Amino acid sequence: MKALLLILTVSLSPFLHAAKEGDTSIWRSFELIASKGNVNSGSVKINLPSAQDGSLADVLNKNSALFIKYYSPGSLASTSMRGMGAQHTAILWNGINLQSCMNSILDLNLLPMFFLDKASIETGANAAACGNGAIAGAIILNNESKENSKTYGEIGIGSFGQLNMGLGAGVKLKKLFLNTRLLKRQTQNDFEYYNFFKSDKPLERMQNNQFNQLGFMQEASLSFKNKHTLYFNYWYLETKRQLPSVMGSSLLAKEHQDDYNTLLLLKHEYKINPKTSLINKIAYTSENINYFNAFYPDAYNAAKSIVAESEFKSQLNRSLELITSINNTFQKAWTDGYRPGIDRNLSSLFAKLTWTAKSPKLKISFADRQMFYDSKLAPMTPDLGIEFQASKSIKLKSNAAYSFRLPSFNDLYWQGGGNVNLLPEKGKKIEASIEYKLKSFKLGLTGFFHHVDNWIMWIPSGGAASWKASNAKEIESKGFELATEYKYLISPNSFLKFYGRYQFVVSVNTDVYGADKSLVGKQLFYTPKQTGIANVQYLFGKNRISLSSTLTGSRYSTADNNADALLKAYALYNFSLARDLYYKSFKSSIEFTVSNLMNTNYYVFENRPMPLRNYQLTFKFNINYEHK
């Protein structure tokens, strides 16, 4: 409740003052409410802060109202967007969908923010642009070739043996630009927690929870005089981590998992003329997951995807813009569940037409994608978006779309539980929003409604030990989101900055296929109705003080919404103190952070303890060798 009050206070406080723009921080802040770039008309985009340390999961957890599902720090992390499952959020890296063909999700803890230049969330209806898997929305990840010679890096140390190191260097050689990044992340994660399974609830230390990651990224771009540009990006990530037992377990399974991820992108862009361009790209992604448990045989899983895409973009006239593309994706996987290997080929055609009035006060876009897979037609995903600038301060938006998700390989082919007769999940969604902007104050309110048919679940079949994938039910998710951002200038060198997001969502079963209807009307398990963040920053000169709060509402750990299985809501508070340092071309920042300031004992998942109060010290630097 305290966190919710802070969010509402942040939302209303700007009406008391007037303000001017200004920011002394060398690290780019984020725009909370945005509608630019490749966002579909009528949908909402939230830019995440750049130059962040940690994983994508960490940044989403601190800067969005998404519910991030952590089993433990460093272990599997996924997201629930608008009350949907992790498999319903597309993760796009430079336009390439990274969702695994094995289980349709991506572990957000595997992606280091140090390797990314831009990250954003599209919570609106955007299935036509994102394709398969974007029933709830999408997380957009991009690299930008800024083409200036520089050396940059970061080092962070913290509680529980935490050590994060990143080093990068960019070199410009006439028309060629090279950018290299190296990364090391490690932590013991041996934090203390209260063991409620023992009568005296002693304070114990987490065991078997180490995390280690090494990463390498190479980026290159080459420009030609005849308006051709070649771009290359390569990632390699090696992650080794231990998996702690659930609290109360007496088994010493010594679980651990090794992940090996490769991302490769080659892109060619040809500017035919100032209004027309042609982009061709080919990408390769691979994931290897090796799982070890003292009580079971070792498990080895691997998957790869090859993506080829051509996009044509043209400004037909002052008002009309046309984008068309053709995409082919080949997927193949090998697991213990289907050892010989399974593959499939996905092809799609996409078109989008955007009309902008001359004023321009009105923008309308219509997009559609048709996918073909296994000689079948996937559901079409038409998308209609409208934006209207009602006044200088008020913008109205609306967006409606169909979406779909193909069953994963595990759903279809897993030995003993897969179901080759599964139908694709089909979704309908609509949202409407109003955005108000006055000087340095922004406020956005969005209402949304989602409906999903053929929701795929694994349910007991022939006994509790036997599970089978089925199209089990229909889901409705509805609610609203509130977003705000505000700056208040105190003096030429100091100001206060507020931002906050709040989401209320009711996500329930509207029908359950089969005779047992007891789950109809029940909130989806591990789906909180309320989530939110609020942050207050005071910047003076080269110094920054920040107090932030995250709110996660109560949620059920069982599908039947048993009151005994209700996990309590929690609010976490974080405090940070930072200072920017400048000397000629040398820019740096040192920041001290206290997480879980109030030492709150909380759980994201049942019987999975999370850290109490902890600390981190981070130093970042940027040396620019090009003088203006």
WOFENSUL-V56001 format. One record per backbone hydrogen bond with DSSP energy under -0.5 kcal/mol. NH is the residue of the N-H (numbers start at 1). CO is the residue of the C=O. E is the energy in kcal/mol with one decimal. If there is no record, write none. Layout:
nh->[NH/NH]
co->[CO/CO]
e->[E/E]
This chain:
nh->[5/6/7/8/9/10/11/12/13/14/15/16/17/28/32/34/34/39/43/45/46/47/47/48/50/56/56/57/59/60/61/62/63/64/67/68/69/69/70/71/75/78/80/81/82/84/88/89/90/90/92/92/93/93/94/94/96/98/100/104/108/108/110/111/112/113/115/116/117/118/120/121/122/123/123/124/126/130/131/133/134/136/137/138/139/140/140/141/141/142/146/150/151/152/153/154/155/156/157/158/159/161/162/162/163/164/165/166/167/168/169/170/171/173/173/174/176/177/178/179/180/181/182/183/184/185/186/187/188/189/191/193/195/195/196/198/201/204/204/206/211/212/213/214/215/216/217/218/219/220/221/222/223/224/227/229/230/231/232/233/234/235/236/237/238/239/240/241/242/243/244/247/249/253/256/257/258/259/260/261/262/263/264/265/266/267/268/269/270/271/271/272/272/273/276/277/278/279/280/281/282/283/284/285/286/287/288/289/290/290/291/291/292/293/294/296/299/301/302/303/304/305/306/307/308/309/310/311/312/313/314/315/316/316/317/321/322/323/324/325/326/327/328/329/330/331/332/333/334/335/338/341/342/344/346/347/348/349/350/351/352/353/354/355/356/357/360/363/364/365/366/367/368/370/372/373/374/376/378/378/381/383/384/385/386/387/388/389/390/390/391/395/396/397/398/399/400/401/402/403/405/409/410/412/413/414/415/417/418/419/422/425/426/427/428/429/430/431/432/433/434/435/436/437/438/441/442/443/444/445/446/447/448/449/450/451/452/453/455/457/459/459/461/461/466/468/469/470/472/472/473/474/475/476/477/478/479/480/481/482/483/484/485/486/487/488/489/490/491/494/495/496/497/498/499/500/501/502/503/504/505/506/507/508/508/509/510/510/511/513/517/520/521/522/524/526/527/529/531/532/533/534/535/536/537/538/539/539/540/540/541/543/544/545/546/547/548/549/550/551/552/553/555/557/561/565/566/567/567/570/572/574/575/576/577/578/579/580/581/583/586/587/587/588/589/590/591/592/593/594/595/595/597/599/602/604/608/610/612/614/616/617/618/619/620/621/622/623/624/624/625/625/626/627]
co->[1/2/3/4/5/6/7/8/9/10/12/13/14/26/30/32/45/36/40/34/121/31/45/119/28/108/111/108/55/56/57/58/59/60/80/66/67/78/68/76/72/69/67/79/80/81/85/86/88/137/90/139/91/96/92/141/93/91/105/100/77/106/107/108/110/54/112/113/142/142/140/46/138/44/121/44/124/126/127/404/131/88/88/122/90/120/138/92/139/118/144/170/623/168/621/166/619/164/617/162/615/158/158/159/186/156/184/154/182/152/180/150/178/171/176/172/173/221/171/219/169/217/167/215/165/213/163/211/160/160/189/204/193/202/194/195/198/193/202/191/187/240/185/238/183/236/181/234/179/232/177/230/175/228/224/269/222/267/220/265/218/263/216/261/214/259/212/257/210/255/242/607/246/251/292/241/290/239/288/237/286/235/284/233/282/231/280/229/278/227/269/270/276/276/273/313/270/311/268/309/266/307/264/305/262/303/260/301/258/288/289/299/256/296/253/293/291/289/334/287/332/285/330/283/328/281/326/279/324/277/322/275/314/320/320/354/314/352/312/350/310/348/308/346/306/344/304/342/302/338/335/338/333/331/329/372/327/370/325/368/323/366/321/364/319/362/357/387/355/385/353/383/351/349/347/376/345/373/371/376/369/367/400/365/398/363/396/361/388/394/394/435/388/433/386/431/384/429/382/427/425/101/102/408/409/410/337/414/414/411/419/405/453/403/451/401/449/399/447/397/445/395/443/393/441/438/485/436/483/434/481/432/479/430/477/428/475/426/473/470/457/468/463/466/463/459/417/457/455/470/455/511/452/508/450/506/448/504/446/502/444/500/442/498/440/496/487/494/494/491/539/488/537/486/535/484/533/482/531/480/529/478/505/476/506/522/474/508/474/472/515/517/509/519/507/556/524/554/503/551/501/549/499/547/497/545/495/537/538/543/493/540/578/538/576/536/574/534/572/532/570/530/567/565/558/562/563/555/565/552/550/548/594/546/592/544/590/542/588/586/583/585/622/581/620/579/618/577/616/575/593/614/573/596/600/608/605/602/192/595/593/157/591/155/589/153/587/151/585/622/149/623/149/625]
e->[-2.5/-2.0/-2.1/-2.4/-2.4/-2.3/-1.8/-1.7/-2.3/-0.6/-1.6/-2.1/-1.3/-0.6/-0.7/-0.6/-1.9/-1.0/-1.9/-1.9/-2.6/-1.6/-0.5/-2.8/-0.7/-0.8/-2.2/-1.2/-1.8/-2.5/-2.2/-1.6/-1.6/-1.0/-1.6/-0.8/-0.6/-2.9/-0.9/-1.4/-2.2/-1.4/-2.2/-0.5/-0.6/-1.6/-1.7/-1.4/-0.6/-2.1/-0.6/-2.6/-0.5/-3.1/-0.6/-3.3/-2.0/-3.3/-1.7/-2.3/-2.6/-0.8/-1.6/-0.7/-0.7/-2.4/-1.2/-1.9/-1.9/-2.1/-2.1/-2.3/-3.0/-1.0/-0.6/-0.6/-0.9/-2.1/-3.1/-2.0/-1.4/-3.0/-1.0/-2.3/-2.8/-2.5/-0.5/-3.5/-0.5/-2.6/-1.1/-1.9/-2.1/-2.5/-2.0/-2.5/-2.3/-3.0/-2.5/-1.8/-2.4/-0.5/-0.9/-0.7/-2.9/-2.8/-3.1/-2.7/-2.3/-3.5/-2.2/-3.1/-3.0/-0.6/-3.5/-0.5/-2.4/-2.6/-2.8/-2.8/-2.6/-2.5/-2.9/-2.1/-2.7/-2.6/-2.4/-2.2/-2.1/-1.6/-1.0/-2.7/-0.6/-2.7/-1.1/-1.3/-1.7/-3.2/-0.7/-3.2/-2.6/-2.3/-3.0/-2.5/-2.2/-2.3/-2.5/-2.3/-3.1/-2.6/-2.2/-2.6/-2.0/-2.7/-1.1/-2.3/-2.8/-2.9/-3.1/-2.4/-2.2/-3.0/-2.2/-2.7/-2.8/-3.0/-3.1/-2.3/-2.8/-2.5/-0.6/-2.6/-2.1/-0.8/-1.9/-2.9/-2.6/-3.3/-2.2/-2.6/-2.2/-1.9/-2.0/-2.7/-2.4/-3.0/-3.3/-2.7/-2.7/-2.2/-0.5/-1.2/-0.8/-1.7/-1.5/-2.7/-2.2/-2.9/-2.8/-2.7/-2.5/-2.8/-2.5/-2.3/-2.2/-2.5/-2.0/-2.9/-2.8/-0.5/-0.5/-3.0/-2.6/-0.6/-3.2/-1.4/-2.7/-2.2/-2.8/-2.3/-2.6/-2.6/-2.2/-2.7/-2.6/-2.7/-2.1/-3.1/-3.1/-2.6/-2.6/-2.3/-1.1/-0.9/-1.4/-2.2/-3.0/-2.5/-2.6/-2.4/-2.0/-2.5/-2.6/-3.5/-2.7/-2.7/-2.2/-2.5/-3.0/-0.6/-0.6/-1.9/-2.4/-2.2/-3.3/-2.6/-2.5/-2.1/-2.6/-2.1/-2.6/-2.6/-2.6/-3.3/-2.3/-3.0/-0.6/-2.6/-2.7/-2.5/-2.3/-2.6/-2.2/-2.4/-3.7/-2.4/-0.9/-2.2/-2.8/-0.6/-1.6/-2.8/-2.7/-2.5/-2.8/-2.8/-2.7/-3.2/-1.4/-0.7/-1.8/-2.5/-3.0/-2.6/-2.2/-2.3/-2.4/-2.4/-1.8/-2.5/-1.9/-2.8/-2.2/-1.9/-3.3/-1.5/-1.2/-1.9/-3.7/-2.6/-1.6/-2.4/-1.8/-2.8/-2.6/-2.3/-2.2/-2.4/-2.2/-2.3/-2.2/-2.9/-3.4/-2.5/-2.4/-2.2/-2.8/-2.5/-3.0/-2.3/-2.5/-2.8/-2.3/-2.2/-3.0/-2.7/-2.6/-3.2/-2.1/-2.7/-0.6/-2.4/-0.8/-3.3/-1.5/-2.5/-2.7/-2.9/-2.2/-1.3/-1.0/-2.6/-2.3/-2.3/-2.4/-2.1/-1.8/-1.9/-2.6/-2.9/-2.8/-2.3/-2.1/-2.5/-0.7/-3.0/-0.5/-2.1/-2.1/-1.5/-2.3/-2.6/-2.9/-3.2/-2.0/-2.2/-2.2/-2.4/-3.0/-2.5/-2.5/-3.0/-0.6/-2.4/-0.6/-1.7/-2.0/-0.5/-1.2/-2.9/-0.8/-1.6/-3.7/-2.0/-2.7/-3.5/-0.8/-0.7/-2.0/-1.9/-2.6/-2.1/-2.6/-2.7/-3.1/-3.1/-2.8/-0.5/-0.5/-2.0/-3.7/-2.2/-2.7/-2.3/-2.6/-2.5/-2.6/-2.8/-2.3/-3.1/-2.5/-3.0/-1.4/-2.3/-1.4/-1.9/-1.2/-3.1/-0.6/-2.5/-2.3/-2.4/-2.6/-2.4/-2.5/-2.9/-2.3/-3.4/-3.0/-2.5/-2.7/-0.6/-2.5/-2.7/-2.4/-2.3/-2.8/-3.0/-3.0/-3.6/-0.5/-2.5/-3.8/-2.2/-0.7/-0.7/-1.8/-1.1/-0.5/-2.0/-2.0/-3.2/-2.8/-2.8/-2.9/-2.3/-2.7/-3.5/-1.9/-0.6/-2.3/-0.6/-0.6/-0.6]
